[in-house]
Amino acid sequence: MLVLSRRVGEKIDIGDGITITVLRVTGKTIRLGIEAPDEVPIRRSEICAPSSWPTPPESDDANPATFDPSQAGNRFA
């Protein structure tokens, strides 16, 4: 696990197209803004345990899997 310190307004870039911004710190609460491509699911772990996440279909070299947004659920749970 990488642990970073950031101040309000500072950002962290993760991979291509994912940015986390520290928006506000109040007491023990931190408000984060997350920018990510639509195909990247964003879930709060206390709401949706990994065991309940949809399982991607088996890949087939002749027929690559495509993203179906109706199967993704609420991206901002």
N, C-alpha and C positions, 0 to 999 in steps of 0.2 A: 504494500500500500504506500502510495506517495502522499505525504502530508505537506500541504502548502499553507502559508499565511497570506491573506489578502486583505486589503482595506476596501471600504465602500467605493464603488466605481471601478475597481480593478477587475480584470478578466482572466480567465484560464481557457486556453484553446486545447481541445482534445480531438486529435485526428482531423479529418477533413470536414469542415462545416459544423462542428460542435463547439459552442462557446458558452461558458458559465460566467455570469457576472454577479458580483456581490452588490445587491441593491440597497440593503438596509440591515443594520445590526441594532437590535433593541434588547438589552438584557442578555438572556440566554437564547434568544431567537434570532436566526439569520434568515433573511429573505434573499433567495437566489433567483436569477433569471437564466433560463436555459434556452439557447437557440440551437436547433438541430433540424436536419432534413426531415421531411414528413415520414420517410420510411424508417426512421429511428424511433423505437418506442421509448417513452419516458414514463417510468412508474415509480411511485413512492413505495418503498419496500414494506412499510407497515400496513399498507392498503392491499397490496397484491403480492402474495408470496410467490417466489419463482416456480414452485410446483404447480401453480394454477395458470401459468403463462401458456399461451398456445404453443404447441410443438410444430416446428416447421415440417412440411412434407418431405419425404425421402427424395433426395435429388436424383435426377436421371440425366446422364450426359447428353442423351439425344433430345431431351425435353427439359430445359432448365426451368427451375421453379420461378414463378412470378409472384410479386407482392399483391395480396388481396386486402385492401384497407378494411373491408367489412369483417375480416377475421381478426383484426388487430385490437379491437375494443377501444376503450377511451384512452387516448395517448397521454392525457394529463390527469390521471387518477391520483 
